Amino acid sequence: MIILDSKKYNKQLCRMDDDMFIPVIDSVLEMNPTEFEKYALQILQDHIKGLNNVKFIHNKVVEAYDGNYQLYGYIEFEVMGVL
Protein backbone atom coordinates (compact mmCIF):
# COMPACT_ATOMS: atom_id res chain seq x y z
CA MET A 1 0.00 0.00 0.00
CA ILE A 2 1.36 3.41 -0.97
CA ILE A 3 0.07 6.67 0.46
CA LEU A 4 0.93 9.54 -1.86
CA ASP A 5 3.36 12.34 -1.03
CA SER A 6 1.65 15.56 -2.08
CA LYS A 7 4.89 17.57 -2.15
CA LYS A 8 6.28 15.48 -5.01
CA TYR A 9 3.36 15.95 -7.41
CA ASN A 10 2.09 19.48 -6.58
CA LYS A 11 4.84 21.07 -8.67
CA GLN A 12 3.41 19.37 -11.77
CA LEU A 13 0.10 21.25 -11.61
CA CYS A 14 -0.49 24.63 -13.14
CA ARG A 15 -3.31 26.22 -11.16
CA MET A 16 -5.55 28.90 -12.65
CA ASP A 17 -7.88 29.32 -9.66
CA ASP A 18 -9.32 27.28 -6.79
CA ASP A 19 -11.83 25.42 -8.98
CA MET A 20 -9.82 24.75 -12.13
CA PHE A 21 -6.46 23.22 -12.95
CA ILE A 22 -4.54 22.42 -16.10
CA PRO A 23 -1.97 19.60 -16.02
CA VAL A 24 1.34 20.64 -17.50
CA ILE A 25 1.48 18.64 -20.73
CA ASP A 26 5.26 18.14 -20.85
CA SER A 27 5.44 16.64 -17.35
CA VAL A 28 2.53 14.26 -18.06
CA LEU A 29 4.11 13.06 -21.28
CA GLU A 30 7.38 12.32 -19.53
CA MET A 31 5.80 10.10 -16.84
CA ASN A 32 5.89 6.33 -16.88
CA PRO A 33 2.53 4.55 -16.29
CA THR A 34 3.05 4.16 -12.53
CA GLU A 35 3.95 7.84 -12.11
CA PHE A 36 0.86 8.82 -14.11
CA GLU A 37 -1.41 6.66 -11.92
CA LYS A 38 -0.03 8.33 -8.81
CA TYR A 39 -0.32 11.75 -10.45
CA ALA A 40 -4.01 11.16 -11.26
CA LEU A 41 -4.69 10.20 -7.64
CA GLN A 42 -2.82 13.29 -6.48
CA ILE A 43 -5.00 15.55 -8.63
CA LEU A 44 -8.09 14.06 -6.97
CA GLN A 45 -6.52 14.34 -3.52
CA ASP A 46 -5.74 18.02 -4.08
CA HIS A 47 -9.36 18.76 -5.01
CA ILE A 48 -11.25 16.76 -2.36
CA LYS A 49 -13.02 19.07 0.05
CA GLY A 50 -15.34 18.33 2.93
CA LEU A 51 -14.83 14.58 3.22
CA ASN A 52 -13.70 12.88 6.44
CA ASN A 53 -11.36 9.90 6.74
CA VAL A 54 -10.19 9.96 3.12
CA LYS A 55 -7.56 7.41 2.01
CA PHE A 56 -5.86 7.41 -1.39
CA ILE A 57 -4.17 4.12 -2.19
CA HIS A 58 -2.21 3.23 -5.30
CA ASN A 59 -2.16 -0.32 -6.64
CA LYS A 60 -4.59 -2.04 -4.27
CA VAL A 61 -5.82 -5.60 -4.80
CA VAL A 62 -9.49 -6.08 -3.91
CA GLU A 63 -10.93 -9.54 -3.38
CA ALA A 64 -14.39 -10.26 -4.83
CA TYR A 65 -16.53 -13.37 -5.18
CA ASP A 66 -15.36 -13.86 -8.78
CA GLY A 67 -11.67 -13.17 -8.29
CA ASN A 68 -9.17 -10.50 -7.35
CA TYR A 69 -9.02 -7.11 -8.98
CA GLN A 70 -6.02 -4.81 -9.12
CA LEU A 71 -7.03 -1.16 -8.76
CA TYR A 72 -4.43 1.39 -9.79
CA GLY A 73 -6.26 4.12 -7.89
CA TYR A 74 -8.43 3.39 -4.86
CA ILE A 75 -10.17 6.08 -2.82
CA GLU A 76 -11.95 5.32 0.44
CA PHE A 77 -13.89 8.01 2.28
CA GLU A 78 -16.61 8.67 4.83
CA VAL A 79 -19.82 10.57 4.04
CA MET A 80 -22.47 11.22 6.68
CA GLY A 81 -20.88 8.66 9.00
CA VAL A 82 -20.80 5.86 6.41
CA LEU A 83 -17.41 4.54 5.28
C-alpha positions as CSV (number, residue, x, y, z in Angstrom):
1,M,0.0,0.0,0.0
2,I,1.4,3.4,-1.0
3,I,0.1,6.7,0.5
4,L,0.9,9.5,-1.9
5,D,3.4,12.3,-1.0
6,S,1.6,15.6,-2.1
7,K,4.9,17.6,-2.1
8,K,6.3,15.5,-5.0
9,Y,3.4,16.0,-7.4
10,N,2.1,19.5,-6.6
11,K,4.8,21.1,-8.7
12,Q,3.4,19.4,-11.8
13,L,0.1,21.2,-11.6
14,C,-0.5,24.6,-13.1
15,R,-3.3,26.2,-11.2
16,M,-5.5,28.9,-12.7
17,D,-7.9,29.3,-9.7
18,D,-9.3,27.3,-6.8
19,D,-11.8,25.4,-9.0
20,M,-9.8,24.7,-12.1
21,F,-6.5,23.2,-12.9
22,I,-4.5,22.4,-16.1
23,P,-2.0,19.6,-16.0
24,V,1.3,20.6,-17.5
25,I,1.5,18.6,-20.7
26,D,5.3,18.1,-20.9
27,S,5.4,16.6,-17.3
28,V,2.5,14.3,-18.1
29,L,4.1,13.1,-21.3
30,E,7.4,12.3,-19.5
31,M,5.8,10.1,-16.8
32,N,5.9,6.3,-16.9
33,P,2.5,4.6,-16.3
34,T,3.0,4.2,-12.5
35,E,3.9,7.8,-12.1
36,F,0.9,8.8,-14.1
37,E,-1.4,6.7,-11.9
38,K,0.0,8.3,-8.8
39,Y,-0.3,11.7,-10.4
40,A,-4.0,11.2,-11.3
41,L,-4.7,10.2,-7.6
42,Q,-2.8,13.3,-6.5
43,I,-5.0,15.5,-8.6
44,L,-8.1,14.1,-7.0
45,Q,-6.5,14.3,-3.5
46,D,-5.7,18.0,-4.1
47,H,-9.4,18.8,-5.0
48,I,-11.3,16.8,-2.4
49,K,-13.0,19.1,0.1
50,G,-15.3,18.3,2.9
51,L,-14.8,14.6,3.2
52,N,-13.7,12.9,6.4
53,N,-11.4,9.9,6.7
54,V,-10.2,10.0,3.1
55,K,-7.6,7.4,2.0
56,F,-5.9,7.4,-1.4
57,I,-4.2,4.1,-2.2
58,H,-2.2,3.2,-5.3
59,N,-2.2,-0.3,-6.6
60,K,-4.6,-2.0,-4.3
61,V,-5.8,-5.6,-4.8
62,V,-9.5,-6.1,-3.9
63,E,-10.9,-9.5,-3.4
64,A,-14.4,-10.3,-4.8
65,Y,-16.5,-13.4,-5.2
66,D,-15.4,-13.9,-8.8
67,G,-11.7,-13.2,-8.3
68,N,-9.2,-10.5,-7.4
69,Y,-9.0,-7.1,-9.0
70,Q,-6.0,-4.8,-9.1
71,L,-7.0,-1.2,-8.8
72,Y,-4.4,1.4,-9.8
73,G,-6.3,4.1,-7.9
74,Y,-8.4,3.4,-4.9
75,I,-10.2,6.1,-2.8
76,E,-12.0,5.3,0.4
77,F,-13.9,8.0,2.3
78,E,-16.6,8.7,4.8
79,V,-19.8,10.6,4.0
80,M,-22.5,11.2,6.7
81,G,-20.9,8.7,9.0
82,V,-20.8,5.9,6.4
83,L,-17.4,4.5,5.3
